[in-house]
Amino acid sequence: MKPVLSTLLQLRRSAAASLLGAALLALPLHAALAQARDWRTISWTGTWGAAPAGPPLPASTQVFTDQTLRLVVHTSIGGSRVRIRISNELGTTPLRIGAAHVGARAGEASVAAGSDRMLTFSGNAGVVIPPGAPVLSDPVDLNVAALSDLAVSLFLPGAVSATTLHGTASQTNYVSLPGDFTGAATLPVERTILSWPFLTEVDVEGPGPAIVTLGDSITDGTRSTPDTNNRWPDWLARRLQTTRDPADLNTRLGVVNRGISGNRLLGNPPEGSLAGRSIQERFDRDVLATAGVRYMTLMIGINDIGNSSPANPVTAGDLIAAYRQVIERAHATGIAVYGATLTPFQGAAYYSPEKELVRLAVNSWIRASDSFDAVIDFDRAVRDPAAPARILAAYDSGDHLHPNDLGYQAMGNAVPLELFRSLTAGVKAAPVKAVREAVTQ
């Protein structure tokens, strides 16, 4: 190579290296460090989640104007790094997040001293989320305890309509006076809400798998006592943390609740409802997109049966065909599916003897079919032995459809933990027959 050409090439390489170094120096420190980590060695697990729904009708849409939301979530597992997922998936206009923070909750709308962390999005303090899209925050170092409360704060500049939200939080959340208070230890509260706008998941870094509980209001925890975390998936999460096995496998299992009150398997509710899209429509977003998902419980269908019209009745065959579709889609991505029987509803507003026959037929198929990897018999756990079409009075919230706190606890206790131990240990799930027998003993 001629000396002049060689010299020119060396100069070009030196200039390119200088530009790359300058670009890295220009990045925020956390962004540069993130680039240095090999993403193939990082695992994330959902520790909390809620399924988004919407948009509500304009007359019932919450509007926030230059305000900060402080949203309280209850973790299932712990970790030392955390990130969040924000959703504009039901929105039709861009959603602007001006700032976001996360920290351990100290109580009410306060953050524990020393725990507040500013969140960024691709290195930026804020983010504009396109309609129909979610966004993940950059991870931050934060010691998150299992079964603890986190406070996620989102500043919403301008007038923002809550078109994507989870309507039945059973958790008090806080809306500030006007201003960015995401970094404030104590939020100046203007009002409280019982919904989770925009926030759909919190993940912690770690190797453990996640359990997605997919269903309707009974999984969502409707009519449980607010601010007590008495939904049946909460009771399952407690058991996984407090019931140890020799390998201590349960402590690594996240529980992500994707129940939506009013949700259905086959069809969508009327326009403006917060009952969410059908299970078949939302499956990819609410199950497959969950960090670390390895297991899924499926309890759905009672709203399809209850809202069925005499002119166009839903049959057990309709529901079974849809169950099979959901199961196949889960199995295609390596997710074990545990079918849950439908609980009694005699006395509920939409009960009829004809609809009860459909429920019984569906439950018979769930118990006998080999389509599910295992069965969780919630029907047996909460029904009145003397009147099996009804919820046991001690477990009835009063509407004869939804359990009370004690009933949800009974449901959480009815889930065999062996279902999760076996697959976590790399062993094939217990056969349906064996698990069914264990549950019904």
C-alpha positions as CSV (number, residue, x, y, z in Angstrom):
1,M,0.0,0.0,0.0
2,K,1.3,3.4,-0.9
3,P,2.4,5.5,2.2
4,V,0.0,8.4,1.4
5,L,-3.0,6.0,1.1
6,S,-2.0,4.2,4.3
7,T,-1.8,7.5,6.2
8,L,-5.2,8.6,5.0
9,L,-6.8,5.3,6.1
10,Q,-5.2,5.7,9.6
11,L,-6.5,9.2,9.9
12,R,-10.1,8.1,9.0
13,R,-10.0,5.3,11.5
14,S,-8.7,7.6,14.2
15,A,-11.4,10.2,13.4
16,A,-14.1,7.5,13.5
17,A,-12.9,6.2,16.9
18,S,-12.9,9.8,18.2
19,L,-16.5,10.4,17.1
20,L,-17.6,7.1,18.7
21,G,-15.9,8.0,21.9
22,A,-17.5,11.4,21.9
23,A,-20.9,9.9,21.3
24,L,-20.6,7.6,24.2
25,L,-19.4,10.4,26.4
26,A,-22.4,12.4,25.4
27,L,-24.8,9.7,26.5
28,P,-26.1,9.7,30.1
29,L,-24.0,7.5,32.3
30,H,-26.8,5.0,32.9
31,A,-27.3,4.7,29.1
32,A,-23.6,4.1,28.5
33,L,-23.6,1.4,31.2
34,A,-26.7,-0.2,29.7
35,Q,-24.9,-0.5,26.4
36,A,-22.0,-2.2,28.0
37,R,-24.3,-5.0,29.4
38,D,-25.1,-8.0,27.3
39,W,-28.9,-8.2,27.0
40,R,-28.7,-11.9,26.5
41,T,-27.6,-12.3,30.1
42,I,-30.4,-10.2,31.6
43,S,-33.7,-11.7,32.6
44,W,-36.8,-9.8,33.7
45,T,-39.8,-11.1,35.6
46,G,-43.1,-9.4,36.1
47,T,-43.7,-8.7,39.8
48,W,-47.0,-6.8,39.3
49,G,-49.3,-6.1,36.5
50,A,-52.8,-5.0,35.5
51,A,-54.6,-5.4,32.2
52,P,-55.5,-2.2,30.4
53,A,-58.9,-1.4,29.1
54,G,-60.7,1.5,27.5
55,P,-61.3,3.9,26.1
56,P,-64.3,4.9,28.3
57,L,-67.1,7.1,26.9
58,P,-66.1,10.8,26.8
59,A,-68.6,11.7,29.6
60,S,-66.9,9.2,32.0
61,T,-63.2,9.8,31.0
62,Q,-60.9,11.1,33.6
63,V,-58.8,14.1,32.6
64,F,-55.6,15.2,34.2
65,T,-54.2,18.7,33.6
66,D,-50.5,19.3,34.4
67,Q,-50.8,16.8,37.3
68,T,-48.8,14.0,38.8
69,L,-50.2,10.6,39.4
70,R,-48.9,8.5,42.2
71,L,-49.9,4.9,41.6
72,V,-49.5,2.3,44.3
73,V,-48.7,-1.3,43.3
74,H,-48.1,-4.4,45.4
75,T,-45.1,-6.6,44.4
76,S,-45.1,-10.4,44.4
77,I,-41.4,-11.0,44.2
78,G,-38.4,-8.8,45.0
79,G,-35.2,-7.8,43.1
80,S,-32.4,-5.2,43.0
81,R,-33.3,-3.6,39.7
82,V,-36.7,-2.5,38.4
83,R,-38.4,-1.1,35.3
84,I,-42.0,-0.2,34.5
85,R,-44.3,-0.5,31.4
86,I,-46.6,2.3,30.5
87,S,-49.4,1.8,28.0
88,N,-51.2,4.0,25.4
89,E,-52.5,0.8,23.7
90,L,-56.1,1.9,23.9
91,G,-55.4,5.6,23.1
92,T,-56.0,7.3,19.8
93,T,-53.7,10.3,20.4
94,P,-50.0,10.5,21.6
95,L,-49.5,10.2,25.3
96,R,-46.8,12.4,26.8
97,I,-45.1,11.5,30.0
98,G,-43.1,14.5,31.3
99,A,-41.3,12.7,34.1
100,A,-41.5,9.4,36.0
101,H,-40.2,8.2,39.3
102,V,-40.4,5.0,41.3
103,G,-39.7,4.3,45.0
104,A,-40.8,2.3,48.0
105,R,-44.0,3.5,49.4
106,A,-43.9,4.8,53.0
107,G,-47.6,5.1,53.4
108,E,-50.5,7.0,51.8
109,A,-49.0,9.1,49.0
110,S,-45.4,9.2,50.5
111,V,-42.2,7.7,49.3
112,A,-39.7,6.2,51.7
113,A,-36.6,8.3,52.3
114,G,-33.6,7.3,50.1
115,S,-35.7,5.1,47.8
116,D,-36.8,7.5,45.1
117,R,-35.4,6.9,41.7
118,M,-35.9,8.9,38.5
119,L,-36.9,6.8,35.5
120,T,-35.8,7.5,32.0
121,F,-36.9,6.2,28.6
122,S,-34.2,5.4,26.1
123,G,-32.0,7.8,28.1
124,N,-34.6,10.6,28.1
125,A,-36.4,12.1,31.1
126,G,-39.8,12.0,29.3
127,V,-41.4,10.1,26.5
128,V,-44.2,10.5,23.9
129,I,-46.0,7.2,23.4
130,P,-47.7,6.7,20.1
131,P,-51.4,5.6,20.0
132,G,-51.7,1.9,20.3
133,A,-48.2,1.4,21.8
134,P,-46.6,0.7,25.1
135,V,-43.2,1.8,26.4
136,L,-40.6,0.3,28.8
137,S,-38.6,2.5,31.1
138,D,-34.8,2.1,31.4
139,P,-34.0,-0.1,34.5
140,V,-32.8,1.5,37.7
141,D,-31.1,0.1,40.8
142,L,-33.6,-0.2,43.6
143,N,-33.9,-2.9,46.3
144,V,-37.5,-4.1,45.9
145,A,-38.9,-6.3,48.6
146,A,-41.4,-9.1,47.9
147,L,-44.9,-8.4,49.0
148,S,-44.3,-4.7,49.4
149,D,-45.8,-1.5,48.0
150,L,-44.1,0.6,45.4
151,A,-45.1,4.1,44.4
152,V,-44.9,5.0,40.7
153,S,-45.2,8.7,39.9
154,L,-46.1,10.0,36.4
155,F,-46.2,13.7,35.5
156,L,-48.7,14.4,32.7
157,P,-48.1,17.8,31.1
158,G,-51.1,19.5,29.5
159,A,-54.6,18.0,29.5
160,V,-54.4,14.2,29.3
161,S,-57.4,11.9,29.0
162,A,-57.2,8.5,30.7
163,T,-58.1,6.4,27.6
164,T,-56.0,3.5,28.7
165,L,-56.5,2.3,32.2
166,H,-57.4,-0.5,34.6
167,G,-60.8,0.4,36.0
168,T,-61.0,-1.8,39.1
169,A,-57.8,-1.3,41.0
170,S,-59.2,-2.0,44.5
171,Q,-56.3,0.3,45.5
172,T,-56.3,4.0,46.4
173,N,-54.1,6.0,44.0
174,Y,-53.4,9.7,44.1
175,V,-53.7,12.7,41.8
176,S,-51.7,15.8,42.7
177,L,-52.4,19.5,42.6
178,P,-51.0,21.0,39.3
179,G,-47.3,20.5,39.0
180,D,-44.5,18.0,38.6
181,F,-44.2,16.3,42.0
182,T,-42.7,13.0,40.7
183,G,-39.6,13.5,42.9
184,A,-41.5,14.8,46.0
185,A,-41.4,12.6,49.1
186,T,-45.0,13.5,49.9
187,L,-47.5,14.3,47.2
188,P,-49.8,17.3,47.5
189,V,-53.0,15.4,46.9
190,E,-55.9,17.0,45.1
191,R,-58.0,13.8,44.9
192,T,-57.9,10.0,45.0
193,I,-58.9,7.4,42.4
194,L,-59.5,3.7,42.4
195,S,-58.0,2.9,39.0
196,W,-54.6,2.5,37.5
197,P,-54.3,4.8,34.4
198,F,-51.5,3.9,31.9
199,L,-49.4,1.8,34.2
200,T,-49.6,-1.9,33.2
201,E,-46.5,-3.7,34.6
202,V,-43.6,-3.6,37.0
203,D,-40.6,-5.9,36.4
204,V,-37.7,-6.9,38.5
205,E,-34.4,-8.3,37.2
206,G,-33.9,-12.0,37.9
207,P,-34.1,-15.5,36.5
208,G,-37.5,-16.5,37.9
209,P,-40.6,-17.2,35.8
210,A,-43.9,-15.4,36.0
211,I,-47.5,-16.7,36.5
212,V,-50.1,-14.7,34.6
213,T,-53.6,-15.1,36.1
214,L,-55.9,-14.4,33.2
215,G,-59.6,-13.9,33.8
216,D,-62.5,-11.6,34.7
217,S,-63.8,-9.8,37.8
218,I,-63.3,-12.8,40.1
219,T,-59.6,-12.8,39.2
220,D,-59.5,-9.0,39.3
221,G,-60.7,-9.1,42.9
222,T,-64.0,-7.2,42.5
223,R,-65.8,-6.6,45.8
224,S,-62.6,-7.4,47.8
225,T,-61.8,-4.8,50.5
226,P,-59.8,-1.9,48.9
227,D,-56.2,-1.4,49.9
228,T,-55.8,-4.9,51.5
229,N,-54.6,-7.0,48.6
230,N,-57.1,-9.7,49.1
231,R,-57.6,-10.8,45.5
232,W,-57.0,-14.5,45.1
233,P,-53.8,-14.0,43.1
234,D,-52.5,-11.9,46.0
235,W,-53.1,-14.9,48.3
236,L,-51.3,-17.1,45.8
237,A,-48.3,-14.7,45.8
238,R,-48.3,-14.8,49.7
239,R,-48.2,-18.6,49.7
240,L,-45.4,-18.7,47.1
241,Q,-43.3,-16.5,49.4
242,T,-44.1,-18.1,52.7
243,T,-44.4,-21.8,51.8
244,R,-40.9,-23.1,51.3
245,D,-39.7,-26.2,49.6
246,P,-36.2,-27.7,49.8
247,A,-35.0,-25.9,46.7
248,D,-36.7,-22.6,47.7
249,L,-38.1,-22.3,44.2
250,N,-41.3,-20.5,45.0
251,T,-39.6,-17.2,46.0
252,R,-38.6,-16.7,42.4
253,L,-42.2,-16.9,41.0
254,G,-43.8,-13.6,40.1
255,V,-47.6,-13.3,40.0
256,V,-49.1,-10.9,37.4
257,N,-52.8,-10.3,37.6
258,R,-54.4,-9.9,34.2
259,G,-58.1,-10.1,35.3
260,I,-60.5,-7.5,34.1
261,S,-63.9,-7.0,35.7
262,G,-66.7,-7.8,33.2
263,N,-64.3,-9.5,30.8
264,R,-65.4,-12.3,28.4
265,L,-63.9,-15.1,26.4
266,L,-65.9,-14.8,23.2
267,G,-66.9,-11.3,22.6
268,N,-66.4,-7.6,23.5
269,P,-68.6,-5.6,25.8
270,P,-70.5,-2.5,24.7
271,E,-68.6,0.6,23.5
272,G,-67.2,2.7,26.4
273,S,-67.0,-0.3,28.8
274,L,-63.9,-0.8,30.9
275,A,-64.5,-4.6,30.7
276,G,-61.6,-4.9,28.2
277,R,-61.4,-6.7,24.9
278,S,-62.1,-10.4,24.8
279,I,-59.5,-12.9,26.0
280,Q,-58.9,-14.0,22.5
281,E,-58.2,-10.5,21.4
282,R,-56.0,-9.4,24.3
283,F,-54.1,-12.6,24.8
284,D,-50.9,-11.5,23.0
285,R,-50.7,-8.2,24.8
286,D,-51.6,-9.3,28.3
287,V,-50.0,-12.7,28.4
288,L,-47.2,-13.1,25.8
289,A,-45.8,-9.6,26.4
290,T,-45.5,-10.2,30.2
291,A,-41.9,-10.4,31.3
292,G,-40.8,-14.0,32.2
293,V,-44.2,-15.6,31.6
294,R,-44.1,-19.4,32.0
295,Y,-47.4,-20.3,33.5
296,M,-51.0,-19.1,33.0
297,T,-54.2,-19.7,34.9
298,L,-57.4,-19.3,32.9
299,M,-60.7,-18.6,34.6
300,I,-63.1,-17.1,32.1
301,G,-66.6,-17.6,30.7
302,I,-69.1,-16.7,33.4
303,N,-69.8,-13.3,31.8
304,D,-70.3,-15.0,28.4
305,I,-72.8,-17.3,30.0
306,G,-74.5,-14.7,32.2
307,N,-74.9,-12.1,29.4
308,S,-76.1,-14.7,26.9
309,S,-79.5,-13.9,25.3
310,P,-82.3,-16.4,24.8
311,A,-82.3,-15.5,21.1
312,N,-78.6,-16.2,20.7
313,P,-77.5,-18.4,23.7
314,V,-73.8,-19.1,24.3
315,T,-73.2,-22.9,24.4
316,A,-70.7,-24.9,26.2
317,G,-69.3,-25.9,22.8
318,D,-68.7,-22.3,21.9
319,L,-66.7,-21.8,25.1
320,I,-64.8,-25.0,24.8
321,A,-63.7,-24.2,21.2
322,A,-62.4,-20.8,22.3
323,Y,-60.6,-22.4,25.3
324,R,-58.8,-24.7,23.0
325,Q,-57.6,-21.8,20.8
326,V,-56.2,-20.0,23.8
327,I,-54.5,-23.1,25.1
328,E,-52.9,-23.8,21.7
329,R,-51.6,-20.2,21.5
330,A,-50.1,-20.5,24.9
331,H,-48.5,-23.9,24.3
332,A,-47.0,-22.6,21.0
333,T,-44.8,-20.3,23.1
334,G,-44.0,-22.8,25.9
335,I,-46.5,-21.5,28.5
336,A,-48.2,-24.1,30.7
337,V,-52.0,-23.5,31.1
338,Y,-53.9,-24.4,34.2
339,G,-57.7,-24.3,33.7
340,A,-59.9,-23.1,36.6
341,T,-63.5,-24.2,37.0
342,L,-66.2,-21.5,37.0
343,T,-67.6,-20.7,40.4
344,P,-71.3,-20.8,41.4
345,F,-73.6,-17.9,40.6
346,Q,-77.2,-18.8,41.6
347,G,-78.8,-15.7,42.9
348,A,-76.8,-13.3,40.8
349,A,-78.7,-10.9,38.6
350,Y,-78.0,-12.7,35.3
351,Y,-78.5,-16.3,36.6
352,S,-81.0,-18.7,35.1
353,P,-81.3,-22.5,35.4
354,E,-80.5,-22.8,31.7
355,K,-77.3,-20.9,32.1
356,E,-76.4,-23.0,35.1
357,L,-76.5,-26.1,32.8
358,V,-73.9,-24.4,30.6
359,R,-71.6,-23.7,33.5
360,L,-71.9,-27.3,34.7
361,A,-71.1,-28.6,31.2
362,V,-68.0,-26.3,30.9
363,N,-66.8,-27.4,34.3
364,S,-67.2,-31.0,33.5
365,W,-65.1,-30.5,30.3
366,I,-62.4,-28.6,32.3
367,R,-62.1,-31.3,34.8
368,A,-62.1,-34.2,32.3
369,S,-60.3,-32.7,29.4
370,D,-56.6,-33.3,28.8
371,S,-56.3,-30.0,26.9
372,F,-55.2,-28.1,30.1
373,D,-51.9,-29.0,31.7
374,A,-53.7,-29.2,35.1
375,V,-56.9,-28.1,36.7
376,I,-57.6,-25.7,39.7
377,D,-61.1,-26.5,41.1
378,F,-62.3,-23.1,42.3
379,D,-65.9,-24.3,42.0
380,R,-65.3,-26.9,44.6
381,A,-63.3,-24.5,46.8
382,V,-66.1,-21.9,47.3
383,R,-69.5,-23.7,46.6
384,D,-72.0,-24.5,49.3
385,P,-71.9,-28.3,49.7
386,A,-75.6,-28.3,50.5
387,A,-76.5,-26.1,47.5
388,P,-73.7,-26.5,44.9
389,A,-75.2,-23.9,42.5
390,R,-74.5,-21.2,45.2
391,I,-71.4,-19.7,46.8
392,L,-71.0,-20.7,50.4
393,A,-72.6,-17.9,52.5
394,A,-69.4,-17.3,54.4
395,Y,-67.6,-16.7,51.1
396,D,-70.3,-14.6,49.4
397,S,-69.7,-10.8,49.0
398,G,-73.5,-10.3,48.8
399,D,-74.1,-10.3,45.1
400,H,-74.0,-14.1,44.9
401,L,-71.4,-13.9,42.1
402,H,-68.2,-12.5,43.6
403,P,-66.5,-13.9,46.7
404,N,-65.6,-11.7,49.7
405,D,-62.1,-11.5,51.2
406,L,-62.5,-14.9,52.9
407,G,-63.7,-16.5,49.7
408,Y,-60.8,-15.1,47.7
409,Q,-58.5,-16.5,50.4
410,A,-60.1,-19.9,50.0
411,M,-59.5,-19.6,46.2
412,G,-55.8,-18.7,46.7
413,N,-55.4,-21.6,49.0
414,A,-57.0,-24.0,46.5
415,V,-54.1,-23.6,44.0
416,P,-51.7,-26.5,44.3
417,L,-48.2,-25.1,44.6
418,E,-46.8,-28.3,43.1
419,L,-47.9,-27.0,39.7
420,F,-45.2,-24.3,39.8
421,R,-42.6,-26.2,41.6
422,S,-42.5,-29.0,39.1
423,L,-41.9,-26.8,36.0
424,T,-39.6,-24.5,37.8
425,A,-37.4,-27.5,38.6
426,G,-37.4,-28.5,34.9
427,V,-39.8,-31.4,35.4
428,K,-42.9,-32.0,33.3
429,A,-46.1,-30.7,34.9
430,A,-48.2,-33.2,36.9
431,P,-50.8,-34.9,34.8
432,V,-54.3,-33.4,34.9
433,K,-55.8,-36.5,36.6
434,A,-53.2,-36.4,39.4
435,V,-53.6,-32.7,40.1
436,R,-57.4,-32.9,39.9
437,E,-57.3,-35.7,42.5
438,A,-55.0,-33.6,44.7
439,V,-57.3,-30.6,44.6
440,T,-60.5,-32.4,45.3
441,Q,-59.2,-34.5,48.2
